[in-house]
Amino acid sequence: MVEHEGDERLHTTTVAKRPDLLPVIAEWLWNEWWKRWGRSLEETQAMYAACRAEIGAPQTFILVADDTPIGTVTLARKDLDERPNLTPWLAGVFVIPERRGRGYVRHLLEAFDEACRRASIPTAWLYTNTAERVYLRAGWQLVETIDRPAKRSVTLMRRDYPDLPVSGVEHDARLG
Ligand SMILES: CC(C)(COP(=O)(O)OP(=O)(O)OC[C@H]1O[C@@H](n2cnc3c(N)ncnc32)[C@H](O)[C@@H]1OP(=O)(O)O)[C@@H](O)C(=O)NCCC(=O)NCCS
């Protein structure tokens, strides 16, 4: 969907449709998280290159302002080792530093919601220790605080999608 914010033309695309943007977003996410977690940039890029499901997880979305990529989010099959049975997850939410604080994340969260509804996913999950307020504003609910040995505790959140479209597409947790 194309939206306008001021003079800017905003749209959300996917890694599947814009593989040329993959190196850019992989580098953002590598610098933000994966480097610290011991992955190489090449491994990170390969991981997101695989996030190209047509329906359901794994899918990586990219927010583009005019022709510039400015953010990303992933619909992931798994994300938190402490909750291996929950799926799917909202993961890798990122807006480039120079665009933060202007609500761009909303467009990423809306693209994520739309993908969940399209895949008839009843409930999605996320964990955070920095951005609860962003997700509460977007309709997510707090579930619990999870204490983790030798790591920071995290907040588990959920979003339910009760108004499922009659699409005939069944959610399959094995997808992605
Ligand atoms: C979290 C993030 C995606 C939010 O995106 P955004 O488009 O800036 O979202 P918003 O404009 O709604 O602002 C979110 C919050 O950041 C604050 N903020 C304002 N300017 C900011 C800036 N320059 N840098 C960081 N945060 C800023 C806002 O005041 C707002 O605070 P609040 O939620 O307490 O009200 C973005 O800050 C980001 O990419 N952070 C690094 C990665 C990250 O932490 N991801 C979330 C992992 S769970």
Ligand as a Chemical Component Dictionary entry (heavy atoms), coordinates in Angstrom:
data_LIG
# 
_chem_comp.id                   LIG 
_chem_comp.type                 NON-POLYMER 
_chem_comp.pdbx_formal_charge   0 
_chem_comp.three_letter_code    LIG 
# 
loop_
_chem_comp_atom.comp_id 
_chem_comp_atom.atom_id 
_chem_comp_atom.alt_atom_id 
_chem_comp_atom.type_symbol 
_chem_comp_atom.charge 
_chem_comp_atom.model_Cartn_x 
_chem_comp_atom.model_Cartn_y 
_chem_comp_atom.model_Cartn_z 
_chem_comp_atom.pdbx_ordinal 
LIG C1  C1  C 0 11.955 1.113  18.467 1  
LIG C2  C2  C 0 11.892 1.832  17.103 2  
LIG C3  C3  C 0 11.629 0.791  16.018 3  
LIG C4  C4  C 0 10.764 2.843  17.151 4  
LIG O1  O1  O 0 10.611 3.419  15.863 5  
LIG P1  P1  P 0 10.081 4.933  15.695 6  
LIG O2  O2  O 0 9.587  5.055  14.311 7  
LIG O3  O3  O 0 11.137 5.851  16.155 8  
LIG O4  O4  O 0 8.872  4.930  16.729 9  
LIG P2  P2  P 0 8.128  6.198  17.359 10 
LIG O5  O5  O 0 8.320  7.390  16.490 11 
LIG O6  O6  O 0 6.771  5.742  17.698 12 
LIG O7  O7  O 0 8.959  6.514  18.684 13 
LIG C5  C5  C 0 9.123  5.497  19.646 14 
LIG C6  C6  C 0 9.732  6.068  20.910 15 
LIG O8  O8  O 0 11.074 6.529  20.640 16 
LIG C7  C7  C 0 11.229 7.882  21.143 17 
LIG N1  N1  N 0 12.209 8.622  20.326 18 
LIG C8  C8  C 0 12.066 9.862  19.862 19 
LIG N2  N2  N 0 13.138 10.211 19.162 20 
LIG C9  C9  C 0 13.989 9.180  19.197 21 
LIG C10 C10 C 0 15.268 8.962  18.655 22 
LIG N3  N3  N 0 15.897 9.874  17.930 23 
LIG N4  N4  N 0 15.859 7.771  18.872 24 
LIG C11 C11 C 0 15.231 6.825  19.581 25 
LIG N5  N5  N 0 13.977 6.981  20.109 26 
LIG C12 C12 C 0 13.379 8.152  19.912 27 
LIG C13 C13 C 0 9.836  8.421  21.021 28 
LIG O9  O9  O 0 9.682  9.526  21.880 29 
LIG C14 C14 C 0 8.992  7.257  21.438 30 
LIG O10 O10 O 0 8.987  7.152  22.855 31 
LIG P3  P3  P 0 7.765  6.480  23.647 32 
LIG O11 O11 O 0 7.429  5.171  22.977 33 
LIG O12 O12 O 0 8.276  6.302  25.030 34 
LIG O13 O13 O 0 6.630  7.444  23.519 35 
LIG C15 C15 C 0 13.235 2.578  16.812 36 
LIG O14 O14 O 0 13.534 3.431  17.904 37 
LIG C16 C16 C 0 14.420 1.645  16.595 38 
LIG O15 O15 O 0 14.658 1.165  15.495 39 
LIG N6  N6  N 0 15.195 1.360  17.664 40 
LIG C17 C17 C 0 16.359 0.477  17.552 41 
LIG C18 C18 C 0 15.951 -0.977 17.404 42 
LIG C19 C19 C 0 14.977 -1.414 18.481 43 
LIG O16 O16 O 0 15.187 -1.171 19.664 44 
LIG N7  N7  N 0 13.910 -2.109 18.070 45 
LIG C20 C20 C 0 12.879 -2.612 18.941 46 
LIG C21 C21 C 0 13.264 -3.945 19.474 47 
LIG S1  S1  S 0 11.944 -4.676 20.445 48 
# 
loop_
_chem_comp_bond.comp_id 
_chem_comp_bond.atom_id_1 
_chem_comp_bond.atom_id_2 
_chem_comp_bond.value_order 
_chem_comp_bond.pdbx_ordinal 
LIG C1  C2  SING 1  
LIG C2  C3  SING 2  
LIG C2  C4  SING 3  
LIG C2  C15 SING 4  
LIG C4  O1  SING 5  
LIG O1  P1  SING 6  
LIG P1  O2  DOUB 7  
LIG P1  O3  SING 8  
LIG P1  O4  SING 9  
LIG O4  P2  SING 10 
LIG P2  O5  DOUB 11 
LIG P2  O6  SING 12 
LIG P2  O7  SING 13 
LIG O7  C5  SING 14 
LIG C5  C6  SING 15 
LIG C6  O8  SING 16 
LIG C6  C14 SING 17 
LIG O8  C7  SING 18 
LIG C7  N1  SING 19 
LIG C7  C13 SING 20 
LIG N1  C8  SING 21 
LIG N1  C12 SING 22 
LIG C8  N2  DOUB 23 
LIG N2  C9  SING 24 
LIG C9  C10 SING 25 
LIG C9  C12 DOUB 26 
LIG C10 N3  SING 27 
LIG C10 N4  DOUB 28 
LIG N4  C11 SING 29 
LIG C11 N5  DOUB 30 
LIG N5  C12 SING 31 
LIG C13 O9  SING 32 
LIG C13 C14 SING 33 
LIG C14 O10 SING 34 
LIG O10 P3  SING 35 
LIG P3  O11 DOUB 36 
LIG P3  O12 SING 37 
LIG P3  O13 SING 38 
LIG C15 O14 SING 39 
LIG C15 C16 SING 40 
LIG C16 O15 DOUB 41 
LIG C16 N6  SING 42 
LIG N6  C17 SING 43 
LIG C17 C18 SING 44 
LIG C18 C19 SING 45 
LIG C19 O16 DOUB 46 
LIG C19 N7  SING 47 
LIG N7  C20 SING 48 
LIG C20 C21 SING 49 
LIG C21 S1  SING 50 
# 
